[in-house]
Amino acid sequence: MNTENAPKKTIPANVRVLIALVASPTLLVIGMLLYTLLFVSWKNVTISMLIFSTLGFICYYMVFTGRLPRKSKIK
């Protein structure tokens, strides 16, 4: 088997649940970021809001897909 035909490894379900529980406070930060962007002003967005929102999106990507985020190889 070469790397193209190898089965995809997924994150076990118990680890995905743990990631979701640990990352659940980032949902509040994501909501705060969206509220600030939509109703206040984009100038009031802080760097910590961007960092924690990005981490939250990455964590929930792993929870929903079951895979680590990786770059695809372009041929």
C-alpha positions as CSV (number, residue, x, y, z in Angstrom):
1,M,0.0,0.0,0.0
2,N,1.3,3.4,-0.8
3,T,0.3,6.6,0.9
4,E,-2.5,7.4,-1.5
5,N,-4.3,4.1,-0.9
6,A,-3.7,4.0,2.9
7,P,-6.8,4.2,5.1
8,K,-7.3,7.5,6.8
9,K,-6.6,7.5,10.5
10,T,-9.3,9.2,12.6
11,I,-9.2,10.5,16.1
12,P,-11.0,8.2,18.6
13,A,-14.5,9.2,19.7
14,N,-13.5,9.7,23.4
15,V,-10.6,12.0,22.4
16,R,-13.0,14.0,20.2
17,V,-15.4,14.4,23.1
18,L,-12.6,15.6,25.3
19,I,-11.5,18.1,22.7
20,A,-15.1,19.4,22.4
21,L,-15.4,19.8,26.2
22,V,-12.1,21.6,26.5
23,A,-12.7,23.9,23.5
24,S,-16.3,24.8,24.5
25,P,-15.3,28.1,26.1
26,T,-14.0,29.2,22.7
27,L,-17.6,29.2,21.5
28,L,-18.2,32.2,23.7
29,V,-15.2,34.0,22.2
30,I,-16.3,33.1,18.7
31,G,-19.7,34.6,19.5
32,M,-18.1,37.7,21.0
33,L,-16.0,38.1,17.9
34,L,-19.1,37.8,15.6
35,Y,-21.0,40.2,17.8
36,T,-18.2,42.7,17.7
37,L,-17.8,42.5,14.0
38,L,-21.5,42.8,13.2
39,F,-22.8,45.2,15.8
40,V,-19.9,47.2,17.2
41,S,-17.0,47.9,14.9
42,W,-14.2,45.9,13.4
43,K,-11.7,48.3,15.1
44,N,-12.7,46.8,18.5
45,V,-11.6,43.3,17.6
46,T,-8.5,42.3,19.7
47,I,-5.7,40.0,18.8
48,S,-6.7,37.6,21.6
49,M,-10.2,37.3,20.1
50,L,-8.7,36.3,16.8
51,I,-6.2,33.8,18.3
52,F,-8.8,32.0,20.5
53,S,-11.4,32.0,17.7
54,T,-8.9,30.4,15.3
55,L,-8.0,27.8,17.9
56,G,-11.7,27.1,18.5
57,F,-12.4,26.7,14.8
58,I,-9.4,24.3,14.5
59,C,-10.6,22.3,17.5
60,Y,-14.2,21.9,16.3
61,Y,-12.9,21.0,12.8
62,M,-11.1,18.1,14.5
63,V,-14.2,17.2,16.5
64,F,-16.6,17.1,13.5
65,T,-14.3,15.6,10.9
66,G,-12.2,13.3,13.1
67,R,-9.0,14.2,11.4
68,L,-6.1,16.6,12.2
69,P,-6.0,19.6,9.9
70,R,-3.2,19.1,7.4
71,K,-2.1,20.7,4.2
72,S,-2.9,18.7,1.1
73,K,0.0,17.8,-1.2
74,I,-0.4,19.5,-4.5
75,K,1.0,17.6,-7.5
